[in-house]
Structure formats: C-alpha cells, structure tokens
Amino acid sequence: MTAAEEKTSEAPANTAEAPIIEIKDLNKWYDDFHVLIDVNLTVNRGEKIVICGPSGSGKSTLIRCINRLEKHQKGDIVVMGHELTENTKDVSLIRREVGMVFQSFNLFPHLTILQNLTLAPIWIRKMSQRDAEKIAWKYLKRVNIAEHALKFPSQLSGGQQQRAAIARSLCMQPKIMLFDEPTSALDPEMVNEVLDVMVKLAEEGMTMLCVTHEMGFARRVADQVIFMDEGKIVESQSPEKFFSEPENERTRKFLKQIHAIS
C-alpha cells in the first residue's frame, strides 16, 4: 500500500447503519457562559446537515467540537467510532478524516496555492511530494482554479481563495467535511462560486455539516436543517418541512427575518 493510498487503519470499521457522528447530551461552557446545552445529534454517512440560527447561538462551537478544536466539558461525541476525549491519539486520527473550512481562508501567504495544498498530505499523510501534487492538481481542477496553482493567495480573489481552502481540505481525503460559514467573508458576487463547489461535493455523497445563512443552499442539498438558539437545538426538520411548516415560533421569526419565507 502506498502512502497516497493509506487510510486510517486504526479507525474501526463503520457499517452502513452506524452513525458516522453521534453527539449525546453535549454541554460546553466558556467560564460562566453556557454555550452548548444538552445538544443531541446523529449524522449518518453521506448525510448533509445545515445548521442555522442567530449569532451567538452555538452553531460554530458545535461543529468545532466535532474535531476537538473546542473541548466540551460534558456529554459524548463519537466520530467514526472514536470518542473524543483527552486522548490525543484519537483526536489526531479524527482530524485526519474530518476536513474543515473556516470563514477566513487560513492559507499560508508565503506559499503558493499548490504548496498550501500539498503541505498536510506530505507531513500528516506521509505522502511523497509526487503523490501529494497529483492529488492537489485533481482537486484544484475540481474547484476550477487549476490555472492559479502557482500563484500566491494574495493574487487570488476571495472566492478563489475559499475554493483553494476547500481543495486543501479535500487533499486529505476526508470522510467528513465541516463548513463554518464559508461564504460570510465573501463579496456577494463571489458567494455562488463557492456554493457551487459545495453543491457538487454534496451530490458526490460527502458527509457534510455546514453552518450557514445561505438558505437556498439548505433547500437544495440538505437532508436535515437544524435551527439553534441560545445553545440549544430548537428545531430539526427536513428542508421541506423546515421552510414550509416550522414548528417553533423562534424558528418562524428567524426565517421571516432572513426573508426565507413570506
């Protein structure tokens, strides 16, 4: 088996029925602020989850807990059969399989786009430079920025940089992709080019959790739309029911405010 083909052999096998992510009674505090309150969530392999809600509702904190960028104080998070605890070995295994795209692009400014994409596969997946570059070119073509591979981040538009950030995550060949408001820092005309890439990923069967206010995206790709408020999951529905028959008054108010329903 080559380094490029190597998978996480230590990760337990998942059956088709087993949830790829399971969160039970999750609680998190920042000092005295209770940011996540008794959150429960099950995500199946290939499922697309959109998480929305007002600022400060705990959306970003929730998905950051899934790859241990934030530590929870109470409850259980199991990702691909591994419980996230203080065990750094399990955390490292999960981070190899869970890609994340942030609001800011977080590209290294002194490296070309191609170098940004090959860095983690070489150092973490232990790929050869040749294998890493082969995969990088594959994903640069997929997100339609291959012609910018040898440029530096500052030479690209915001939308192009965010597509590069998505390609960088894909180069690690993750099983799960987390998106934390990936279009919020973009000019309006650049939003669609990033959403188009995310739609294609969804159509290819990638397991995705996306924090966003892009309700058109939610309608198009989500299997489940979750609304959070004050640290709690207030409502979880299919897109059809979420937008046409929201059960919670707080959800209805939110949707009216963002003009998603009349």
C-alpha positions in Angstrom: 0.0 0.0 0.0 1.4 3.4 -1.0 1.4 6.4 1.3 -1.1 8.0 -1.0 -3.5 5.1 -0.6 -3.0 4.8 3.1 -6.1 5.1 5.2 -6.5 5.2 8.9 -6.2 1.5 9.6 -6.7 2.1 13.4 -10.2 3.5 12.8 -12.9 0.9 13.5 -14.9 -0.2 10.5 -18.3 1.5 10.1 -21.3 -0.4 8.9 -23.8 1.3 6.6 -26.1 1.5 9.6 -23.7 3.0 12.1 -23.8 6.8 12.5 -20.6 8.5 11.4 -21.2 11.2 14.1 -23.1 10.7 17.3 -23.4 13.5 19.9 -25.2 12.9 23.2 -26.1 15.4 25.9 -23.3 17.8 24.8 -22.5 20.7 27.1 -19.9 23.4 26.9 -19.1 26.4 28.9 -16.8 29.5 28.4 -16.2 30.3 32.0 -19.8 31.1 33.2 -21.3 31.2 29.8 -23.2 28.0 28.9 -22.7 28.0 25.1 -24.0 24.5 24.4 -26.8 23.0 26.4 -27.7 19.3 26.2 -27.2 19.0 22.4 -28.0 15.7 20.8 -27.3 15.0 17.1 -26.9 11.9 15.0 -25.3 12.1 11.5 -25.3 9.2 9.1 -22.7 8.5 6.4 -23.4 10.7 3.4 -25.9 12.9 5.2 -25.9 16.7 4.6 -26.7 18.8 7.7 -27.2 22.6 7.5 -27.1 24.4 10.9 -28.5 27.9 11.1 -29.5 30.3 13.8 -28.7 33.8 15.2 -25.2 34.9 16.1 -24.1 33.5 19.4 -26.4 30.5 19.3 -23.5 28.0 19.5 -23.5 26.9 15.8 -19.8 27.3 15.2 -18.8 26.0 18.6 -20.8 22.8 17.9 -19.0 21.9 14.7 -15.7 22.9 16.2 -16.3 20.4 19.0 -16.6 17.6 16.4 -12.9 17.7 15.6 -11.8 18.9 19.0 -10.9 22.4 18.0 -13.1 23.2 21.0 -13.2 21.0 24.1 -16.5 20.1 25.6 -17.0 19.6 29.3 -19.9 17.2 29.5 -21.5 14.7 27.2 -20.2 12.4 24.5 -19.0 12.9 20.9 -18.3 9.8 18.9 -16.8 10.3 15.4 -16.3 7.3 13.1 -16.3 5.0 16.2 -13.9 7.1 18.2 -15.0 9.0 21.3 -13.4 12.5 21.5 -11.7 12.8 24.9 -8.3 14.0 26.2 -6.8 11.0 24.3 -4.7 12.9 21.8 -4.1 9.8 19.7 -7.9 9.5 18.9 -8.1 13.3 18.3 -5.2 13.0 15.7 -7.0 10.1 14.0 -10.2 12.1 13.7 -8.6 15.2 12.4 -7.1 13.2 9.6 -10.6 12.2 8.5 -12.5 15.4 9.2 -11.9 18.4 6.9 -12.8 21.9 8.0 -13.3 25.1 6.0 -13.5 28.3 8.0 -14.9 31.8 7.5 -11.4 33.1 6.8 -9.3 31.2 4.3 -6.3 30.5 6.5 -4.0 29.9 3.6 -0.2 30.4 4.2 0.6 33.7 2.4 4.2 32.8 1.7 3.3 29.5 -0.1 1.8 29.1 -3.5 -1.7 27.6 -3.7 -0.1 24.2 -4.8 2.2 24.3 -1.8 -0.7 25.1 0.5 -2.5 22.0 -0.8 0.4 19.6 -0.5 1.7 20.6 2.9 -0.7 18.4 5.0 -0.7 15.3 2.8 3.1 15.3 2.9 3.5 15.9 6.6 0.4 14.2 8.0 -0.5 11.5 5.5 3.2 10.9 4.8 2.7 11.1 1.0 5.5 11.6 -1.4 5.6 15.1 -3.0 4.7 13.5 -6.3 1.6 11.8 -4.9 0.6 14.9 -3.0 0.9 17.1 -6.0 -1.1 14.6 -8.1 -4.0 14.8 -5.6 -3.6 18.6 -5.3 -4.0 19.1 -9.1 -7.0 16.8 -9.1 -8.8 18.9 -6.5 -7.7 22.2 -8.0 -9.3 21.1 -11.2 -12.4 20.1 -9.3 -12.8 23.5 -7.8 -11.9 25.2 -11.1 -8.8 27.1 -10.1 -6.0 24.9 -11.5 -4.8 27.8 -13.5 -3.9 29.6 -10.3 -1.9 26.8 -8.7 1.4 28.6 -8.8 0.1 31.9 -7.6 0.2 33.2 -4.0 -3.0 33.6 -2.0 -2.8 37.4 -2.3 -3.1 37.1 -6.1 -6.5 35.4 -5.9 -10.0 36.8 -5.2 -11.8 35.9 -2.0 -13.9 33.4 -3.8 -10.9 31.7 -5.4 -9.1 31.6 -2.0 -12.0 29.9 -0.4 -12.2 27.4 -3.2 -8.5 26.8 -2.6 -9.2 26.2 1.1 -11.9 23.7 0.2 -9.5 21.9 -2.2 -6.8 21.9 0.6 -9.2 20.1 2.9 -10.2 17.6 0.2 -6.5 16.8 -0.4 -6.5 15.0 3.0 -9.3 12.8 1.5 -11.6 13.3 4.5 -14.7 11.2 5.3 -16.5 14.3 6.7 -16.4 18.0 5.8 -17.3 20.8 8.2 -18.0 24.3 6.9 -18.2 27.2 9.3 -20.0 30.0 7.5 -17.7 29.6 4.4 -19.3 32.4 2.4 -19.7 35.0 5.2 -16.4 36.8 4.4 -17.1 37.0 0.7 -18.4 39.7 -1.5 -21.9 38.8 -2.8 -20.8 38.1 -6.3 -18.3 35.5 -5.1 -20.7 33.5 -2.9 -22.2 31.4 -5.7 -18.8 30.2 -7.0 -18.1 28.7 -3.5 -21.6 27.3 -3.0 -21.4 25.6 -6.4 -18.3 23.7 -5.2 -20.2 22.7 -2.1 -23.2 21.6 -4.0 -21.0 19.3 -6.1 -19.5 17.8 -3.0 -23.0 17.1 -1.6 -24.0 15.5 -4.9 -21.0 13.2 -4.7 -22.1 11.9 -1.4 -19.7 13.7 1.0 -20.9 13.7 4.7 -21.2 17.5 5.4 -22.2 19.7 8.3 -22.5 23.3 7.2 -23.1 26.4 9.4 -24.6 29.0 7.0 -27.3 31.5 6.4 -27.5 30.6 2.8 -31.0 29.2 2.8 -31.0 28.5 -0.9 -28.1 26.1 -0.4 -30.0 24.5 2.5 -33.1 23.9 0.4 -31.1 22.4 -2.4 -28.7 20.0 -0.7 -29.7 19.5 3.0 -31.1 16.2 4.3 -31.7 17.9 7.6 -31.9 21.6 8.6 -31.1 22.4 12.3 -32.0 25.6 13.9 -30.1 26.6 17.1 -30.9 29.3 19.6 -29.2 30.1 22.9 -27.1 27.0 22.8 -29.8 24.5 22.1 -31.1 22.7 19.0 -34.6 24.2 18.9 -35.8 22.5 15.7 -34.6 19.8 13.3 -36.5 19.0 10.2 -36.3 18.1 6.5 -35.8 21.2 4.3 -39.4 20.8 3.0 -40.9 20.9 6.5 -38.4 23.4 7.9 -39.2 26.1 5.4 -42.9 25.4 4.9 -44.1 24.3 8.4 -41.6 25.2 11.1 -42.9 24.1 14.4 -41.1 26.5 16.8 -42.1 30.2 17.0 -38.4 31.2 17.3 -37.7 29.4 14.0 -40.5 31.1 12.3 -39.3 34.5 13.5 -35.7 33.8 12.2 -36.9 32.7 8.8 -39.0 35.8 8.4 -36.1 38.0 9.4 -33.9 36.5 6.6 -36.7 36.6 4.1 -36.7 32.9 3.6 -40.5 32.7 3.8 -43.1 35.3 3.1 
